[in-house]
């Protein structure tokens, strides 16, 4: 197993112990005029609970509990390595993609992260919807976002933490938590992108494999 930090296409080997050290991040100032929304109506959730319980007979409730107990007592299938969890359908953005076009793709695809590649299809960065929002100028145009620079080259993160296919998923979770990142590209031996592991992928595994919730 191995980790690399890709810095504009150049892979630099890095140890797991270094990556799990907590990363210092700056707090983001609240936007001017932003209003905090408070959930003051707790009666909605309580009423929903009462309505739900009243619609389920005691026999059905026992059957549901029995089914859940039976499911949770089953031995979950073992998922250990990155290649068992990663998403293999990878979509990338070119470093020359216009900022407005990239935002449109984010909205269309409903992805949170895109690896950024150069003309040789080599990884040189990664960009998230959060990166775009924090660096954007909001306007009333069709795209809704603009940036002083026409392309995503100055918005993307240039140092990308990556892992190999045989990296332990537990370790990847530790790295993502420590470094405050939401996605880790999984690289092949030739420096090509083989897959991606995101927070959503991990959540899906936790739903299907309850025992793995003890990882954290």
C-alpha positions in Angstrom: 0.0 0.0 0.0 1.2 3.5 -0.7 0.3 7.2 -0.5 1.4 9.9 -2.8 0.8 13.6 -2.9 0.5 14.7 -6.5 1.8 18.2 -6.9 1.0 19.4 -10.4 1.5 15.9 -11.8 4.6 15.0 -9.8 4.0 12.1 -7.3 5.8 12.5 -3.9 5.7 9.5 -1.6 4.4 10.2 1.9 4.0 8.1 5.0 0.7 7.3 6.6 1.9 8.7 9.9 2.4 12.1 8.4 -1.0 12.2 6.8 -3.0 11.3 9.9 -1.6 14.3 11.8 -4.4 16.8 12.1 -4.4 19.6 9.6 -4.8 23.2 10.7 -7.5 25.0 8.8 -8.7 28.5 9.0 -12.3 29.2 9.9 -14.5 30.6 7.2 -16.0 33.9 8.0 -19.8 34.1 7.8 -21.1 35.8 4.7 -22.6 39.3 5.3 -26.3 39.3 5.7 -26.4 35.6 6.3 -29.3 34.6 8.6 -29.0 31.6 10.8 -32.0 29.2 10.6 -33.0 27.6 13.9 -35.1 24.5 14.2 -37.5 25.7 16.9 -40.5 23.5 16.0 -39.6 20.2 17.7 -43.3 19.2 17.6 -42.9 18.1 13.9 -40.5 15.3 14.6 -42.4 14.2 17.8 -45.8 14.2 15.9 -44.2 12.2 13.1 -43.0 9.6 15.6 -46.4 9.3 17.2 -48.1 9.0 13.8 -45.7 6.3 12.7 -46.0 4.2 15.8 -49.8 4.4 15.7 -49.9 3.1 12.2 -47.9 0.0 12.9 -49.6 -2.8 14.8 -47.9 -4.6 17.6 -47.5 -7.7 15.4 -45.9 -5.8 12.6 -43.6 -4.0 15.0 -42.4 -7.4 16.4 -41.8 -8.7 12.9 -39.8 -5.6 11.9 -37.7 -5.8 15.1 -37.1 -9.5 14.4 -36.0 -8.8 10.8 -33.6 -6.0 11.9 -32.1 -8.2 14.6 -31.6 -11.1 12.1 -29.9 -8.7 9.6 -27.6 -7.1 12.2 -26.5 -10.5 13.6 -25.3 -11.7 10.2 -21.6 -11.6 9.6 -20.9 -8.7 7.2 -18.8 -9.3 4.1 -15.2 -8.1 4.6 -14.2 -4.9 2.9 -10.6 -4.1 3.5 -8.9 -2.5 0.5 -9.5 0.6 -1.5 -10.2 -1.3 -4.7 -13.2 -3.0 -3.0 -14.8 0.4 -2.2 -13.7 2.9 -4.8 -16.0 4.2 -7.5 -14.5 3.2 -10.8 -16.6 5.5 -13.0 -14.3 8.5 -13.0 -15.1 11.8 -14.7 -12.4 14.4 -14.8 -12.1 18.1 -15.7 -9.4 19.6 -17.9 -7.3 22.2 -16.3 -8.4 24.5 -19.2 -12.1 24.1 -18.3 -13.8 27.5 -17.9 -14.9 28.3 -14.4 -18.6 28.8 -15.5 -18.6 25.6 -17.5 -17.1 23.6 -14.5 -19.9 24.9 -12.2 -22.5 23.9 -14.8 -21.0 20.4 -14.8 -21.1 20.2 -11.0 -24.8 21.1 -11.1 -25.5 18.6 -13.9 -23.6 15.6 -12.6 -24.4 16.2 -8.9 -20.8 15.4 -8.0 -18.9 17.0 -5.1 -15.3 16.5 -6.5 -13.6 16.2 -9.8 -10.0 15.3 -10.5 -8.3 17.8 -12.8 -6.0 16.5 -15.5 -3.6 18.0 -18.1 -3.4 17.4 -21.8 -1.8 14.0 -21.2 -4.7 13.0 -18.9 -2.4 13.0 -15.9 -3.6 14.1 -12.5 -2.5 17.7 -11.6 -5.2 18.8 -9.2 -8.6 18.3 -7.7 -11.6 20.6 -7.3 -14.7 20.5 -5.2 -18.0 22.4 -5.3 -16.9 24.0 -2.0 -13.7 25.3 -3.6 -15.7 26.9 -6.3 -18.2 28.5 -4.0 -15.6 29.9 -1.7 -13.6 31.5 -4.5 -16.5 32.6 -6.7 -18.1 35.9 -7.3 -21.9 35.5 -7.1 -23.9 37.2 -9.9 -27.4 37.1 -11.4 -26.1 35.3 -14.6 -27.4 31.9 -15.7 -24.5 30.1 -14.1 -24.7 32.0 -10.9 -21.0 31.9 -10.2 -18.0 33.7 -11.7 -14.3 34.0 -11.0 -11.7 36.6 -11.9 -9.7 33.9 -13.7 -11.5 32.3 -16.7 -10.4 28.7 -16.0 -10.3 26.4 -12.9 -6.5 26.4 -12.8 -6.3 28.8 -10.0 -9.2 27.4 -8.0 -8.2 23.7 -8.0 -6.2 22.2 -5.2 -2.7 21.5 -6.6 -1.5 19.1 -4.0 -3.6 16.0 -4.1 -3.4 13.2 -1.6 -3.8 9.9 -3.4 -3.6 6.2 -2.4 -3.0 2.9 -4.1 -5.6 0.2 -4.7 -4.2 -2.0 -1.9 -4.4 0.7 0.7 -6.4 -0.2 3.9 -9.7 1.6 3.9 -9.4 2.2 7.7 -6.2 4.1 7.0 -7.8 6.1 4.2 -10.7 7.1 6.6 -8.1 8.3 9.1 -6.3 10.4 6.4 -9.6 12.0 5.2 -10.6 12.9 8.7 -7.2 14.3 9.7 -6.6 16.3 6.5 -10.2 17.5 6.2 -10.6 16.2 2.7 -13.7 14.7 1.1 -12.2 12.5 -1.7 -9.1 10.5 -2.3 -8.2 9.5 -5.9 -6.9 5.9 -6.2 -3.9 5.6 -8.5 -2.5 2.8 -10.7 1.1 1.9 -11.1 1.5 4.1 -14.2 0.1 7.2 -12.5 -3.4 6.9 -14.0 -6.6 7.3 -12.0 -8.2 4.0 -11.3 -10.9 5.1 -9.0 -12.1 7.5 -6.3 -13.1 7.1 -2.7 -15.4 9.8 -1.3 -17.2 10.4 2.0 -20.4 9.2 0.3 -18.8 5.9 -0.6 -17.8 5.4 3.0 -21.3 6.3 4.3 -22.8 3.7 1.9 -20.5 1.0 3.3 -21.4 2.0 6.9 -25.1 1.6 6.1 -24.6 -1.9 4.6 -21.9 -3.0 7.2 -23.0 -1.6 10.6 -20.0 -3.1 12.4 -17.7 -0.8 10.4 -19.3 2.2 12.3 -16.8 1.4 15.1 -13.9 2.5 12.8 -14.1 6.1 13.9 
